[in-house]
Amino acid sequence: MDRIQNDASRSTVAPYSPRAARWPLVSMPVTWAEIDAAVAAQDPRMLVFTMREAVERVAERGDLFAPVLGAGATLPG
């Protein structure tokens, strides 16, 4: 559990939901490879998605969150 999200200045939202920000950003599921790449590049902006990018991403990659909703979903060790 991410207890820091309970701070009044934070918001936790469901996947594909708009986030409260100066410009509309979208909460998007990402792959572990994308997280690794952002960490390696030291660029958290690689994991930030605008509304347009979110729509394009789903069109290109499909629903990355779908496997989480199915039976047998696991996290890597």
C-alpha atoms as one frame of an Amber mdcrd trajectory, in Angstrom:
protein
   0.000   0.000   0.000   1.282   3.438  -0.899   0.498   5.347   2.289   1.955
   8.567   0.873  -1.052   8.766  -1.469  -3.174   9.597   1.614  -1.628  13.077
   1.747  -4.122  15.856   0.959  -2.019  16.968  -2.023  -2.130  13.507  -3.654
  -4.780  11.568  -5.484  -5.005   7.918  -6.365  -7.166   7.106  -9.355  -8.131
   4.035 -11.322  -6.286   3.101 -14.529  -7.202   5.232 -17.539  -8.625   7.986
 -15.320  -7.774  11.665 -15.745  -5.633  13.028 -12.922  -6.075  16.405 -11.285
  -3.218  18.491 -12.656  -2.546  21.790 -14.398  -2.953  19.985 -17.693  -4.953
  16.773 -18.113  -2.790  13.740 -17.463  -4.055  10.158 -17.449  -3.296   7.350
 -15.014  -1.946   4.617 -17.302  -0.775   1.059 -16.715   2.838   0.585 -17.788
   5.075  -2.423 -18.279   7.988  -3.352 -16.047  10.271  -2.737 -19.050   8.973
   0.855 -19.285   9.639   1.387 -15.586  13.154  -0.032 -15.958  13.804   2.239
 -18.963  12.584   5.352 -17.099  14.765   4.493 -14.099  17.799   3.825 -16.302
  17.263   7.121 -18.136  16.536   8.917 -14.848  13.546  10.423 -16.627  10.196
  10.014 -14.850   8.549  11.968 -17.680   8.713   8.739 -19.686   5.838   7.536
 -17.481   3.626  10.640 -17.867   0.782  10.530 -20.380  -1.457  13.271 -21.764
  -5.009  12.530 -22.894  -3.905  12.277 -26.529  -0.972   9.999 -25.659  -3.275
   7.782 -23.600  -5.678   7.287 -26.500  -2.817   6.600 -28.933  -1.174   4.208
 -26.480  -4.323   2.110 -26.028  -4.879   2.065 -29.796  -1.311   0.795 -30.333
  -0.867  -1.541 -27.358  -4.362  -2.489 -26.275  -5.470  -2.690 -22.650  -2.344
  -3.361 -20.569  -4.498  -3.579 -17.444  -6.652  -6.477 -18.724  -4.369  -9.273
 -17.404  -4.615  -7.861 -13.887  -8.353  -8.428 -13.938  -8.024 -12.080 -14.962
  -7.452 -15.151 -12.844  -3.863 -16.020 -11.973  -2.398 -12.511 -12.190   1.071
 -12.432 -10.568   3.824  -9.930  -9.887   7.428 -10.708 -10.778   9.649 -11.837
  -7.891
